[in-house]
Amino acid sequence: MHLLEAMGLADSSPVFINIFSACLLCGACTAVCPRQIDVCRELVAARATFSSLAGPHAYEKFLARKLLEHPASLKGLRILGRAGEKLLGSRLPKDSGLRLRLAQFSEEMVCSSSASPFSKQGLSVPVGGKPLVWFPGCTARYLLPDIASSCRSLLAGSGFSLVSPEELACCGLAAWAAGDVEGARKSGRRNIQILEAQEGAILVSCASCFAHLGSYPQLFAGLGEWQQRAEKVAGRLVELSVFLAGQGGGGARDTELAAEKLRVFYHDPCHLRHGLPGADRARQLLRESGRIEVLELPGGPRCCGQGGLFHLAQPEISASIRDQLVTDVLALRPEVITSTCSGCLMQWQQGLAATGSRVKVLHLAQLLQQVMARE
């Protein structure tokens, strides 16, 4: 912020741009700023003035953003990644970056069920009567479809019919974080048009997608009709854990039900913890299951270092944050790591692979489904 005031954007250099890329946009500083400065938006505004190919690892970030403009292409990445993990995962050196990337596509992370949660029309099999629009996010739809399958199973018999239009775009968070505000608005307009054509609440099963969809009114601020439409869509959003808690998804069972409880560490997504405090009921669901012991770090929740495309722009910083967190959490002796942020889950998978740990990484929906299946 001082650099912006002292130098301005006109004098930006590679070093200047590198400094601005070294921010996770987790929102921690914005949440505690006594002057209520939205530091994240200031940094994004600065990034918007830089070339899309400026900064460290810019080409990797550019390719990732282009891929997200056509999220269906992620299906091919999943197939290639899973094949590569099977063929090379155990043969690569422990410190190989490729081995850690491929760890994201391990069989238990990618899909443990053969059935697809989506039909050719993009709709799940109806499970009830009242319509419930579902925004699964690109990762659950294309990269880790078992997350979507678990969401569908959790809501089976709930009286709702899940509707997930095939035409949904990426939420736009990656484009926005890179400073491509118009790219983010392009995705936003498409999602608004599709979501407003559907009835009922909008269930979002990825924490980062939920936070960014909820920020659409700010994204379209001052744009008249689009801001009004964004506000209406944002007002219909409901985060997965909040929805399940409202439906009794945790079971509200006797907490002494299980003699030996599963030791679980819940990783708080930064976009919920800092940006939307209170918009998370995951711990409540886990504790009410009666079968889970929720582990906590002594100093409280911490960031995993993934940050959307931050792990591509600043891999060394990202890995440093990740590895220290993994070390501290493993000292708690967890059996499962869970979260509702797709990016965080992939970061955890890489971090655990770097240590050789066999601790499972599961989306909250996957974990709750497995716990309920054991009853």
C-alpha positions, 0 to 999 in steps of 0.5 A: 500500500505504501508503494502505491502511494510513494511510487504509483503504478507508472513506475512499476518494475519486475520487482514492484510487480513481484511484490504485488503478486506475493499476496494470498488475498486471504483477507486477514489484513482487511478483516482487522484493519482499523481504518476498514481499508479493503486491502484485497480490492486495492491490490487487485486494482493494482494487478489490473494495470499489469500485463497478464504475462507480467510477474513470476510464473505468469505464463502458468497463471495465464494458462490456468485462467484460460483453462477456467474460461472453459472449465469442461476441459478440466475433465481431460486434465483429470484423466491425464492426471489420474493416469500420470499418478498411477504410472509415475506417482510412486516412481518419482523422487520424494521432492519432485514437484511433479509427484506432488502435483500428481498427488492431487489426482490420487484415486481416493481424491478423484473419484471413489464411485463409478457413477457420475453425479451429473446427467448429460443435461447437467442435472443430478438425479432428482431426490425430492420435490422442492427445487434447490439450485446447486453450484458445485464449482469447477473442481467438484464438477470436473476434477473431483466428481466424488465431492459432487456425488457425496453432496447428492447422497447427503441430500437424498430424501431431504425433500429437495431436487438438486438442479445444476445447469450445465451452462454454469461458468467458473465463479470468476475468483481466479480472474478477479484475483489476477486483476482481470476484473472484466474476465471475472464480470464475464463469468459473473454475467453468465452465472447470474443469467443462469441462476436467476432463471432457476427457482429456489435457494442456491446451494454452493458446496465450495467455500471459495465459490460461495464467497466470490458469488456473494461478492458479485454485488461489489463486482458489479457495483455502479453498473446499474441493472447488473448490480441489482441482479447480482444482489438478488442472486447473492441473496439466495446463496446458502453455503453447504454446511449452513444448509445441512445444519439447518436440515439436521445434517449433523444428525444431532446424535448422542455425542457419546455414541462412538467409543472410539471417535474418528480424529478429524482436523477441519481446515477453515477456508480463509474466504469464510473465516475472514470474509464471511465470519459465521458463514460456516457450520462445519464444526457443528456438523462434525461434532453432532455426528457423534463419531468425530473428535474435532482437532484444533491447533493451539493458535487457532486456524491458519491459511494453507497457502494455496490462494487460488493461483497464488501457489502457481505465482509464488510456489516457494512461499506457498509451499513454506506456508503449507509445509509448516501447517502440515507439520503442526497438524500432523502432530495432532495425529489426525486420521482425516483432514477435511475442508469445504474449499476445493483449492485447500483440499488439493493443497493439503493433498500435496502437502501430505504427499510431500511428507509421505503421510497416508492421512486422508483428505476429504471434502466435508460432504465426503466425510459426512457421507462416509460417517453416515454410511457406517451407521 
